[in-house]
Amino acid sequence: MDAKKFLISGILGGIVIWIISFIFDYLVVMAFPYNILELGGMRAIDDPLMLLFFLSPFVTAFAMSFVYPYLNLKGNFMQKGQKFGFLVWLVAGVPSAFIVYTSMTYPIGFTISSFIGSLLYMIGGAIAIAKFME
């Protein structure tokens, strides 16, 4: 594995995931208002560990950047990114959204964001990773 490609694609993928997540979450909250920091089980915003919560797009992107070179996907970077992002969404996003929906009384906006938002940002991050890994 090329360490430089891993580091740069992880950073770029994290930025893309963060941007897509931020925009989609903003739109969802406009339609279905809720405050994520007021949901049960969330740490207070002034808790130092909350800084790690905001790094989660980069944790996801680095994990995706680590796995991507081991796949043998066909097509151009857009097709590879879409396939890879959809696969990651099926493995990580769908089960996570399902668990939250079935076990917690979170607002519908949170569930929409968890299910659809994760599809969008997983595909977006995967496209960025596929583009840089070529």
Long-range contacts (C-beta under 8 A, 24 or more apart in sequence): 1-66, 1-69, 2-69, 5-65, 5-132, 5-133, 6-62, 6-65, 6-66, 8-132, 9-61, 9-65, 9-68, 9-128, 9-129, 9-132, 9-133, 10-58, 10-61, 10-62, 10-64, 10-65, 10-129, 11-58, 11-61, 12-61, 12-128, 12-129, 12-132, 13-60, 13-61, 13-62, 13-64, 13-65, 13-125, 13-126, 13-128, 13-129, 14-57, 14-58, 14-60, 14-61, 14-62, 14-125, 15-57, 15-128, 16-61, 16-121, 16-124, 16-125, 16-127, 16-128, 17-57, 17-58, 17-60, 17-61, 17-121, 17-122, 17-124, 17-125, 18-57, 18-58, 19-124, 20-117, 20-120, 20-121, 20-124, 20-125, 21-57, 21-117, 21-121, 24-113, 24-116, 24-117, 24-120, 24-121, 25-113, 25-117, 28-109, 28-112, 28-113, 28-117, 29-109, 31-109, 32-107, 32-108, 32-109, 32-112, 33-107, 33-109, 34-106, 34-107, 34-109, 34-110, 36-110, 39-106, 39-107, 39-110, 40-104, 40-105, 41-104, 57-121, 57-125, 60-92, 60-122, 60-125, 61-125, 61-129, 64-88, 64-122, 64-125, 64-126, 64-129, 65-129, 65-133, 68-126, 68-129, 68-130, 68-133, 69-133, 73-130, 77-127, 77-130, 77-131, 77-134, 78-127, 78-130, 80-126, 80-130, 81-123, 81-126, 81-127, 81-128, 81-129, 81-130, 81-131, 82-123, 82-126, 82-127, 84-126, 84-129, 84-130, 85-119, 85-122, 85-123, 85-124, 85-125, 85-126, 85-127, 86-119, 86-122, 86-123, 88-122, 88-126, 89-118, 89-119, 89-122, 89-123, 92-118, 92-122, 93-118, 93-119, 93-122
